[in-house]
Amino acid sequence: MSAVSSRLPVFPWDRLEPYKATAAAHADGIVDLSVGTPVDPVPELIQKALIEAADSPGYPTVWGTVALRNALTGWVGERLGATGVTHANVLPVVGSKELVAWLPTQLGLGPGDTVAHPRLAYPTYEVGARLCGANAVAYDDPTDLDPAGLKLLWLNSPSNPTGRVLAKDELIRIVAWAREHGVLVFSDECYLELGWEADPVSVLHPDVCGGGYEGVVAVHSLSKRSNLAGYRAAFIAGDERVLGELLQIRKHGGMMVPAPVQAATVAALGDDAHVAEQRARYAARRAALRGALEGHGFRIEHSEASLYLWATRDEPCWETVAHLAGLGILVAPGDFYGPAGDRFVRVAFTATDERVEAAVKRLGG
């Protein structure tokens, strides 16, 4: 039996363990700015909705409750500016990473097909291609790609790791090119509500897609905006033919969002106050860390959105990781996201206020 895992790269975070041990040995403890996992409390109204739905003995549906679909279509219209969105245009998923990893397989892709992703990118785009035996290619500008055999084009704006935002004109051009060549576009927009020096636009905005969703799907998550990484609450929206096919496949696979999480998602999407409160926390942490890093000799590139600072000291990234680990600060090496990141590190600002303050002090020393 051939091991599927043999198709996959080494799990990158395992390589960081020695540096984590160094940082943890600091007298005042580690400041972990590597993974970017939320640390702030789940808002009370979301916890309440989860608890009230805790008595859920029956199987949930893959498509979600009517209340969830109403919440998804309403949010996509109000927040993204999408028009004419119906239940057929939305589908809940069990966290966005699951969707990214298994999408090429669920689309029926395999050897001979190509999946494209940004040159600096979340590694799971490539993993998804490898899992089904498809070819993964990295791009700087997707319209420079050979469309022959290209079946799936990943966009990521705001970007993980760089925080770069694709301008509306870029999105319009890319979507038009993809449609011309029959290439399916999946736009990972999980950080869309975390724009700092730019206002990210969804691929579902009518200015971008022309008010129709043929060949375009957006991916959204509640992990960062609502501190729900532990809930695995996410969804996709767009082309109803693509979502309808995925719905049928996911029914057979039992890929169901738990009923209490569905109820919590409804509560989360119906409240803007907690999102604004969390944004304010992140804005303060971002400003403090950016100033401290720049004062320590770092240069920050892009980073106009998302939960990360893309930073460099113009040296190999692992030297920077080692330097910061010596200060008790753990960050992610840029080459986790592709060879083009080999002189950068990704610094998350998802630590508590106390830990961010500790990092600022150490960087200023």
Buried (B, 14 or more C-beta within 10 A) or exposed (E): EEEEEEEEEEEEEEBBEEBBEBBEEBEEEBBBBBEBBBBBEBBEBBEEBBEEBEEEEEEBBBBBBEEBBBBBBBBBBEBBBBBEBEBBBBBBBBBBBBBBBBBBBBBEBBEEBBBBBBBBBBBBBBBBBBBBBBBBBBBEEBBEBEBEEBBBBBBBBBBBBBBBBBEBEBBBBBBBBBBEBEBBBBBBBBBBBBBBEBEBBBBBBEEBBBEEBBBBBBBBBBBBBBBBBEBBBBBBBBBBEBBBBBBEBBEEEEBBBBBBBBBBBBBBBBBEEBBEEBBEBBEEBBEBBBEBBBEBEBEBBBBBBBBBBBBBBEEBBBEBBBBBBBBBBBBBBBBBBBEBBBBBBBBBBBBEEEBBBBBBEBBEE
